[in-house]
Each structure stands twice: as C-alpha cells, then as structure tokens.
Amino acid sequence: MKISNKKTFIIAEAGVNHNGSIKKALKLIDIAKKSGADAIKFQTFKAENLATLYAPKADYQKNKFLKEQTQFQMLKKLEFTDAMHDLCFKKCKKKKIIFISSAFDIESLDYLKKFNISYYKVPSGEITNIPYLEFLGKLRKKVILSTGMSNIYEIKRAIKTLVKNRTKKNNIILMQCTSSYPAPYNEINLNTIATLRKKFKLNVGFSDHSLGVQASIAAVALGAKVIEKHITLSKKLIGPDHKASLDPKEFKFMAESIRIVEKSLGNKIKKISKSEKKNIYIVRKSIVASTFIKKNDKFTELNITCKRPGNGISPVFFKKLIGKKAVKNFYKNNLISLK
C-alpha cells in the first residue's frame, strides 16, 4: 500500500515491545495484521552507536521492574538482531504487511538497505542529526520524518538536508509528534497537522504517544495521512513502552474507527446525498389549509399553514400565495394546489 490522500496509512509501532524475543516479534506481526495495520515498525540500532555507557534513562523508562541501571544496559537487551530482522521481514512479506524499521544511526540505515524497504522512518531524536540525514538523503527513498521535540526551523533544516542530498521533497511525510510517554492530552497539539501541511506543502501524519485512541481518530479527521501507534501483546509486560501502547483489541478498534472516519469525511461538496433524497418529501413541509377555505376565498396567513408531507407547494412560496384566490374548496389539512 502507498501513502495516499484516499486512505490513511496505519503503522503499528512494535518498537522494542518484543522485549528481545523473536517469538514475541513474530506474534506482534500477526496481531498487527489482524488488527488492521498497513505496516508494522520495529527499531534498528546497536546500543554502542546509540548511547554512551552512562547515558541516563528517561523518566518513562524508569520502572521498578526494569533492573538495568543505565539506558545503554536497557537498549542492549532490546536490540533487534540480524536473525530477528531476517525472520520478521520474511514474515511480513508472507502476511502482506509492510515492514518498516526506525534506524537510530548511520550504520543501521546502511544495514536496512539489504531489505529494500519502502519507507525509512526517522525517529524524532534524529531530526538534528545532520550526518544521519545526509546519509539517508543519498538513499533517495521515501522518508517518514517524526517532528517530536522540534520547532519549525529544525523541521525546515531537516527537510532541506534531505532534499539537498537528493531525496525528492514530495517523498517526505512529516509526522506531528509529542515525544513524551504517555503524551499529555493538552500537549498533543493536533492543530499542528494543518500548520505543517500549509507551511511545507507535504503530507502530514501523526505519531501518537497518548493514552487511548481518541487522538489518532481525531487526527484523521484533521487531515493526517499516516497514523503511527504503539502496539503490544500485553500492557502488563515489562518494558519501557508497553504501558503507553494499545493491546490488540484496542488497536483493532482504532483502525476500524479510522476507516469509518475516512468514509465520513466526504469530498467537501455540499449536496443532497443519495440516501437523503427519499426523505425529502417525508421531512419537508407543504402549504396546507389550516381551516376550511371556500372557492374564490383569498389565501391569508390565518387560513393556510405549513405541514408535512413535502410533496405540495413549498413554504418557499408562502408569501406569494397570500392574496390569491382559491380555485376550489379546501378542507383543513388539504394540500393547497393552484390548479
């Protein structure tokens, strides 16, 4: 599936929710497909290239069940190995779901070339990593660029860097994102979707780190062409991202709701719909006699009124009828006719 204006591209963000287990990773592919995702996204990194030995954890990564003291120790246990890449890529191909991975360093970007993936996802943390963006730009691939923790200037610079290095501008999809886990509702700022689309003339999506499904569904109504949301086998699993993820039932509900919203958006043209036409004569009103009217009596505001059904003279002509003579006797509730 290609990202288009007709259908929202839904990405199930597996991330590191496999907890280093190939069994869990393969299971995540199954549930992502069953839940209605178009793609599933993992993370490609080597802990040695991503963090120093003593890099601190973010607050959301600090959990009494996570025994690793440093971010490096945690990341080392969550690396997506070569074997996991190979098996998951093959499983995605078999299941007909698109395989995507966020590369967190240049070596990982280079590694992903072997899979000839459709989209390269740039994590929010790499939006200021110019050497990384220069390398990615030279691959001349489609890029999904997350904009968490960034401002307009930084987004502009990242786009410019990619384009300068031969990525086509219209192959870049921007993702509104709030890099907090979970993201507070009052900081999600969905209206930025329209701002980014207008400013950069690009397709814009939403990488949702909030709890629940409401923000993602609303984002589609506001024009998001891509939705990315974390998925987990169970929120009870130990790991940094499980609590802010959707379980299979929740993800399926979100995907189904998004498809309903897509159908509901329409085409911006205000017209009478096909299903409405049959109700016009039932719901609209006609001019009727409110009392007995003798032939040749004049119509007045006292002897005519408007009632259903709508298959007579429209109330639009109410004032024009005033003062005209009745061509026959009309009893109360008779539709007025001029013939």
ABEGO torsion letter per residue (X at the ends): XBBBAABBBBBBBAEAAAGGBAAAAAAAAAAAAAAGBABBBBBBBBAAAABBAABBBBAAABBAABABABAAAAAAAABBBAAAAAAAAAAAAAAGBBBBBBBABAAAAAAAAAAGBABBBBBAAAAABAAAAAAAAAAGBBBBBBABGBBAAAAAAAAAAAAAAGBBAAABBBBBBBBBOBBBAAAAGAAAAAAAAAAAGBBBBBBBABBEAAAAAAAAAAGBABBBBBBBABAABBEAAAAABBBAAAAAAAAAAAAAAAAAAEAGBBBBBAAAAAAAAAABBBBBBABBBBBGBBBBAAABBBBOBAABBBAAAAAAABGBBBABBBBBGBBBBAX
